[in-house]
Amino acid sequence: GYLAEEVVGNPMAPERLFADADSRRRWQQDICAGNGAPSEMELVIRCKKGLRKTILWANGACACTIPGWAVWGSGIDITERKETEKALGDARLAAENASQAKSDFLANVSHEVRTPLTIITGALELLGETALSSYQQQFVNMSQSSAETLLRLIEDLLDFSRIEARRMVFEESPFDLTDVLETTLAGFAMQAAKKKLPIHFEVAPAVPRRILGDSLRLRQVVTNLLSNAVKFTERGRIDLRIDLKTDEKIEPGCAMLFFSVRDTGIGIPPEKQSLLFQSFSQVDGSSTRRYGGTGLGLAISQRILQQMGGAIWVESEPGRGSEFFFTLPARPAIQPEEAPAPAKIRKGDIVSIRDPRRPARILVAEDEAMIRHLVSTVLKRKGWEVITATDGAEAMGHLENDSFDLVLMDIQMPQLDGMQVTRILRQKEAQLGRRTPVIALTAHAGEDDRRRFLRAGMDGRITKPIQVGEFLQTIERTLGDGGGTT
Ligand code: ADP
């Protein structure tokens, strides 16, 4: 906006043009004092009418007939480009914040829903053990199976929100591939037998048996594929095969495992195949009613595999069946498995051996009244003595004045949470040289959560909703050997 005569020959003019101190400083240092050395920079200037503009300025030395030096320079107005860049950056940030808020919301809601669900499934399980007419029993069965479906949905939602928020932690520890897959397959034996579907399992000889990786996540993916295969197949067979994929470039020392799950079921129309891995997608909208499911399983599997460096895809023909393939890079575990984690009971600790004639004393610290009641009922029916605490501080009080064979500890409690209580207990016990087994009783079902609890000094975890049979087994095991659970 300036006229040439307002600037030319006016040594102060350039300084007055700048809109901020940084641009002024760089102008003076790089251009005025730079002896004509070429440079390029962004400068913020103020127009004659006061508008701020961003200029991309470039300059260099030029030949000069008079003594001294001279520079040439040219500026391009990049204000609009900068504004677009900023708007894009702001939009991305807003989208990231919204996505984070959504993930947090999902995680919180899922977590909150688990508590009432624990009460429903626990109460149903207790109810199912009483004398019921077959008429009553069918309603208990219906409610139980619906509660289980709801629980699966919530677990899927939690997993999905964890993956979206990139909060899923992957473990790298050695495991036996065949063992993991065989136990996974065993979980489908009943279901497949009911439909008269044989499941064949084949491992190519080149596949390493022991590998390093996250066996839980691998099991989750295979479970999902097998569960779909059994669900969508009425006749024929199911095949699970593992081989090595040698045509893909991977890190040296790594093997690319190649899995396939094939069924002879209903198949998937070609136009629907690309949708399968999106969240909440099902080939046939009515399939939720007919077959159950959330449409999240494959989306979760794909994201788990991607984060572990693998991929998943499908080949299918309607009416003939489907074959899902996935790859997973894995490092063979050459070292034999390391010695188990340091013994929880150290040398010199006094471990009270319970007199088997005396009923076990169990402290249940749980702030939710109905869960406290449920857990106490289940424990008392076994003849154990139960003392309850409604929050962390009360639990600490009991632990200071009394001794227990086992503590079942909720994590989220008012005042002191379960991990804080355990840490304080462990400090006190270290001075006394004894150790009371503490098991977390929690809806936090993730592997990273479990590790968090172990680090706080807990010996294991029981996840809510509680499955009474498993719950009692864990407690019996812990009382029996004074050791830990999984
Ligand atoms: P869901 O919990 O609904 O099974 P998935 O993401 O695992 O969710 O699967 C999404 C949809 O893909 C299913 O609802 C079904 O329509 C289709 N599908 C998955 N696996 C198979 C299969 N083996 N045969 C036929 N259809 C399948």
Boltz pocket constraint, residues with backbone or C-beta under 6 A from the ligand:
constraints:
  - pocket:
      binder: B
      contacts: [[A, 224], [A, 225], [A, 228], [A, 229], [A, 232], [A, 263], [A, 265], [A, 266], [A, 267], [A, 268], [A, 276], [A, 278], [A, 281], [A, 282], [A, 283], [A, 284], [A, 287], [A, 292], [A, 293], [A, 294], [A, 295], [A, 296], [A, 297], [A, 298], [A, 299], [A, 322]]
      max_distance: 6.0
